[in-house]
Every structure is written in structure tokens, then in C-alpha cells.
Amino acid sequence: MRLVLVTGPGGSGCTTIAAATALAAARGGGRTLLLTAAAAPAPGVPVGTGPVEVAERLWAARIDSGAHFRRELLAFQQRGTAALDLLGARKLEDEELTELPGSEQFALLRALRDLRGGGWDTAVVDMPPVRETIALLGLPEQLRRYVRRLLPPERQAARALRPMLAQLAGVPMPAQWLYETAGRWETELSAVQRLIEDPDTTVRLVAEPGPAAEDALLTARLGLALHGMRVDALVANRVLPTASPDPWLAGLQAQQEKALHRWHQESRSETGTGPLLSVAHLGRDPRGLDDLAALGAGLAPGAAARPEPWDIQRAPSSGEDELHWVLPLPGAVKEELGLVRRGDELLITVGPFRRVLPLPAVLRRCTVSGAGLKDGELRVRFTPDPAVWPQRR
């Protein structure tokens, strides 16, 4: 399944571009789903909580985060019935539940996980603004790490004894219920993480050309690169016509042209955002499928480019025993970069983003001997630790 996650700075028209991309994919012959969490869907695209057929080979669905929150909380309460009864708790009812902040993100992650079983050739997802999207895409990896640290899987070795202990004590054993919950979270989160990291999953950035979008895009590229996400294209939305006699409109057009020129140059670099796709301004708000089809000309997603590996290389000139872990971080600056090793993990802070990376097996037997940032590429230098490294004979 080809998965395209559409995001960008707020107000850049991501919902419309996501719908236009999905329509273009469907007209290209694939069974396509448009998934959105937006309260206001794209014009001409009716959506329901289940897939609604919009056009030939195109379905659309909206994520109901409120219903997801109520369903998950009631299920959690049901699983903990014995413990809650022991505490004398009064159970919550569906009618009294109101959605809490943050539930939208978990509903979206669950919807992404469920895409696998839908039989779609292409799924286009209208994501939140780009900073929220980056945090969301990194959430499954972070939560899995927290669960493993707080409830280590190796501690479950005595699970077989817990039913017997529960019978002897006459009450349910909380640890068993807790570990079962942790195991279920691990299964669900790992499924979402596999989908996010799949080579056929890419991010499509949408922005309106201009100075305000440039800083946001620079930050977005950095955050996406840190989390290993691939950008398949940058869509310049609402591009104004050239050579306008109106001086006010001509000034805006010239501003857009400067931004487009820079984006075009960046798209051709090795650390760029993929091809630059331009979508002309209609002169009005889009009104239906015909307008979406006009906007979507050239937006159909092709085959996803294979991910660039985070290479482990032997140092070319520093001795054959030194290894370099090469991490692409386009737009990173040295003053905003932090690097700390803790055990078998590497903590990287770059700008407003942080990620905890497990070290590849070969690097766990090494010590960090330095790091360098050049041309958007971080090289972390490792030296084999003689105490644990296999010795030559």
C-alpha cells in the first residue's frame, strides 16, 4: 500500500491538496482512500466515520476522535473491572464522557494502524500542521521505549505463577493485568511504527510560497529527517499568475517567485524535499470535484523512493578501526545540536526536536570519540572498545 501523509504549515491548504492528491491517485487507476481528521472536509468531498464512496475508485473517511476516546476509555475500564470494584470505584458511563486533549493524536494513530486491512492501493492522509505531525510520527517509538523501560519484557517470566497467586490471595493480581496491558500497547504501537517506517510511506509537504513558509519548511525538513521520514514532494500551493498589471498583485507574485526559485534549487540538492510541484491559484475557493481535479493535475503519487540508509562507514583517513555513523540532518546548525550517549542509546537534540536512537549492534561495542556536522550531515565517530571488541589473532 502506498501511504502519503500530507502536511505543512497551518493555513497552507493541506486538506484541499490531500483531496486533490487522492482524486488524482484514484483516476490513475488505484483503489484510493482519503482519510482526514479535519472538522471541515475538502470541498466536494462528503465524508463519514466509515469510508464513503466519493468518485470512481475513491473513498473518503473522517476520524471521529470523540467516539474513539469514549470507546477506548470504556474498554480500559472494563478490563480493569476487578481492580476498580476492589477500590469501590463508580464506573463511568458513555453519556458522561467528554473528549480530553490529546485524544485526536491517538485516534489518528489507530486509524493509521487500521489502514493495512482495508485493501487500498493508495491511502492519502490529511495530517495536522507539520510540527504536530512530526511529534505524532515519533510518538509510537517514544511510547514503546517508555513501556519497555517501565515494564521490561524479561520481568514477565513469572507470569505463569500469577494465576495461582491470585487464587491463593483471593484477589486479582494487578501485575498480570498491567503486563497484559503493556503487551497490548506494544503490539499496537509496533504495528503503527512499522507502517510509518515502511519504504512505501512518505510525507508530502504543502506550503504557500513566501517568507513565512520558508522558516517553517526548514524546521520541518530537519524534524522529518531526524525521524527518518522521506519527503516525496514539496507542493507550492496557491501560486499566483505572472505579469499582473495590478502593482499590489505583482508585488505578491514577485515575492512568490523568489521563494519558488529557492525551493527549486533546494529540491535539486541531495538533502532536498524531492520534486517541487506547483498548484495554481484558482482565483477563488475550490468548490467541487472538478476544481479538485484541476488542482490535482500532476499530484498523483508515484512509487516511493527508497530510503537513504543511515550508513555506518569506516573512516576514510582516521585509521581502519574508526567507524562513522552518518545521519542526514539538512538545515541543522552546530549551535543547536546536542549529542549524548547513554548506555546503548544515542540522544540527539537538534533545534526543537529530540530523538533517542538505539545504537546498531556493531556500535554498542564502541565508544564515542567525536562528532562533526558538515553540509547537512552529522557524522558520529566511534572507536572499538578493546574490552568488548573481538581481538584479531
N, C-alpha and C positions, 0 to 999 in steps of 0.2 A: 504493500500500500504506500502510495506517495502521500506524505503529510506535509502541508505547507502552513506554517504559523505566521499570520500576518499581524504586524505590529508597527509602531512608530510613535513619534511624539504625539501627545494629545491634540485632537483637533485637526489632524492631518488627513482625515478621510479614510482611515483604515477599514471601517465597516463597509463602505462602498467599494473599495478596491478588493477586499476579500470576496464580496459577492460577485464582482466583475471577473475575478480570477477563477472562482468556482464555475461560473457560467461558461467561461472560455474553455475550461477543462472538460466540462460536460459536452460542449459542442465539438470537442476534439475526439469524442468517442468513448470516454471513460465514465463509469458509474461513479458519480461525484456527490459528496455530502458537504454542505456549508454548515458549519457549527458556530454559533455565536452566543455570547453571554450578554450582549448589549441589550439594554431595555428597549431601544428603538432600532428595529431591524433596517436593513438597507431598503431603499425604495423599490417597490415592485416585488419584494420577496416576502411572502407570508410565511411565518414560522410558528411552529407549535412545540410543545415539550417532546413530542415524538417527531421523527422525520416526516415532513410534508413535501409531496412532490410539487415542484415549482415549474419545471420545464422538463423536456425530454432528457433523461439520464441525470437530472439534477434534483436533489432533495435538500431541504433546509430544516434545521432544528435549533431550538433555543434551550440553553441550560437554565433550569429552574433551581437556583441555588437555595431558595427558601424551602422548597419541597425536599431537596437533598438534605438540608440541615435537620429538618424535623424527622425524616426517615432514619438518618444515621444516629441521632440522639436517642430516639425511641428504641432502636435496635441495641445500642450500647446499654441503655437502661435495662432492657430485657435480659441481656447476657449477665448483668450484674444483679439480677433479682435476689439471689440468695444473700449476697453481702448487704444489699440495701435493706432487706427485711430484717437482717440481724441488727442493723443500726436503727431500725424503726423509721426509716425514711418514707415520706409521702411521695408517691410516684407522680411524675409529670404527665399531662395529657396533651394530645396533639393540638387541641384548640388553644391552649395557653402558651404555646411555644412561639417565640419570635426570633427571627434570624439574628445571629451575632456577627460582628465584624470579623472578617477573615474567612467566613464560610464560602464566599464566592470562589476563592482560590482552591479550596479542597473540592468543591463541586466541579470545577474545571478540570482538575487533575483526574477525578474519577471519570469524567466524560472522555478525556483523552485515553485513559486505560481501556474503556469500553469500545473504542473505535476499531480495535483489532477484529472483533467478531461481527462486524457489520457487512462484510463482503464488498467494501468500497475499493475502487481503483485509486481514487484520489479523495482526500479529505482536506478541506481548507478551513482553518480555524481563525475566527476573528478574535484576536487576543487583546488583553488590556494594554494600556500605554507601555512603552518599551522598558522603562525602569521596573515596572511591576512584573512584566513578562520575564525579565532576566531573573528576578528574585523567585518567581514561580517555577521556572525551569530548573533552578538549582535546589528547590525545596526537597524533592524526593531523596536526593543524595544526602542532604544535610540531615533529614529526619532519620534515614536509615543508620547514619553514623551515630546519632544520639541514642537510638534504640539499642544498637549493639553495645554501646559503652555502658548504658544504664542497666541493661538486661542481657549480659553476654550469653550467646547461644550455648557455650560449653557448660554454663551453670544449670542447664536443663537436663543434665544426665540423670538426676534423681527424680524425674517426673513420674516414673513408674511407681514410685513409693507413695506419691501424694494421695491417690485414692484410698489406700489403706490407712494413711494417717488421718484422712478426713473422716473415715468410718470410726476410727478409734476416738477421735476428738468429738465427733458428733456434729461438726460444723464444716462447711466448705472451706477449703484451703485457699486463701487469696492468691498465693504464689502461682498456683496452677492456672487460675483464671487470668492472672496478669501475664504469664508467659504465653498463654494461648492468644491473648490479645496482641502481644508483641509479635508473635509468629504470623498472625493475620496481617498486621501492618507491614511486616517485612515482605510478604508475598505481594501485596497490592502495590507498595511503593517500588519494589524492584520491577514490576511489570510496567509501571509508568516510566521509570528511568530507562528501561530498555527501549521503549518507544521513542523517548526524547533523544537517546543516543544512537538510534538507528540511522544508518547511512542514507536512508530514503526520507529522513525528516530534515527539513530546512526552515530557516526563518526568512521571511520576505519583509524588508523594511520599507515603510511608506513615509514620505515627508514632502512638505510643500517647499520648493526651493526658496532659500533666503537665509539671512544671517542667524535667525533664531533657531532654525533646524540644524545648522552645522555643528554647534556645540553638542546638541542632543545626539546627533548621529555619531560623533566622535566617541562620546561616552558609551553609546550603545554598542559600537563595534568592539570596544575594549571589553565590556562586560560579557558579550556573547563569546568572544574569543577565549576569555578566561574559563568559561564553562564548556568550551569545546563545541559550541553550536556553529553550524555553517549557514552563511547568508547566501541565498541563491540569486537575489537581485535587490537592487535599490530602485523603488518606484518613485519618480518625481511626479507628484500629483498636482493637478490644477495649474498646469503650465499655460501661461498667457500667450496670446498670439504676438508675433513680432511686428515691427514697423507700424505701431499705432500712432495716428496723428494727435491723439489725446496726450498732452505732456504728463499728466498725472499717471496715466496707464503706462506710458513709455518709461517713466522712472521705475515703476514696479517691474516692468518687463526686463529692463537693464539689470536690475538687482537679481532677478531670477537667472538671467543669462550668465552672470558672474558665478553664481552658485553652481549652475549646471556644468559650467566649464571645469570647475574644481572637482565636482563629483565624477565627471567623465574621466579626468586624469587619474583620480584615485581608483576608479573601477578597473583601470588597466594595470594597476600595480599588483604585486603578488599578495599583498595583505589587504586588498580592496574588498568591496562589498559585492563582487560579482557584477554582471552587466547592469548598466543604467537603462531603465525603461521609463519613457516619458508618457504621461497621460494628459491630454489637452483639457483645458478648462472648457466646459460646455457653455459658459455664459449664464448658467442657471443651475439650480439643484437638479440632480438626476431624478427622473420621475417613474421609470419602469424598466422592464427587461430590455426594451430596445436601447435605452440610454446605457444600461449596463453592458450590453453587447458592444456598443460603440466604444465605451471606455476600456473594455477588456480586450480589444484587438491587440494582439502581441503579448498578452499577460499569461497565456496558458503555461503552466509549469512544465518544463521538460524533465528529463531524467536528472536526478540529483547528482551533483558532483561528488566524487568520493572524498571522504575527509582527509585532510592533511594530517599525517601521523605526528604525534609529539615524539620526535626522534630521540633515541639515545645513541650518541655518536662518540667514537674515540677521538680524543683531542688530536688535531692535525699536527700540532707542533710542541705540545707540552709534555710529551712522553706518552708511551703507549698505554700506560696504566691509568691515565686520567680519562674519565668519562664525562660527557656533556649531555645534560637533559635539555633539549631545545623546545621552548614553549613560545609560540607566536602570540604576541600581545600588541597588536597595532595601536598606535597612539599613546602607548604608555610612556611616562616620563619618570626619570630616576628618582626625583624628589618625592613622588607619590607611590613608590614601590617599597613594599616590605616583604621580607622573606625570613621565615623561621622554621627550623626543623624540630619536630617533637616526636621522638620515637621513630616509627615507620611512616610518618606523615610529614608533608611539607605544607606550611601555612603561607599562602600568598595573598597579600593585600596590594591592590593596585587601584588607585583612585578611590571611588566609593565602594568598591567591590572586594569581597574576600571569598576565598575558596580553600578548603582543606583537602589536599590531594594525597591519596595513598601512594607511597613510593613503589615503583616497579620492583620486582623481586631482586633483580641484579643490583639495584641501588641501595637496598636495605643493608647490604654488607659493606657500604662505603660511608665515608664521612664527607660532609660538605666542605669543600676547600675554597669556594668563592662563587661569584655570580657576576654577570655582565649584561647590560641592556644596550642593544645597538640595532638601529633600523627596524624597530618594532618587534624585536626577537629577544627573548630572555634566554640566556644560557646559564644553567646552574652547573657548576663544576663539582664533580665527585671524585674522591680518591679512595681506592680499595683499602679497607681496614685489614691490616695484616692479621689481626686476632681472629677474624672470621672468614677471611678470603682464602680459597683453596690455594695451596702453595705449589709452585712448579717444582718438578723433580729433574 
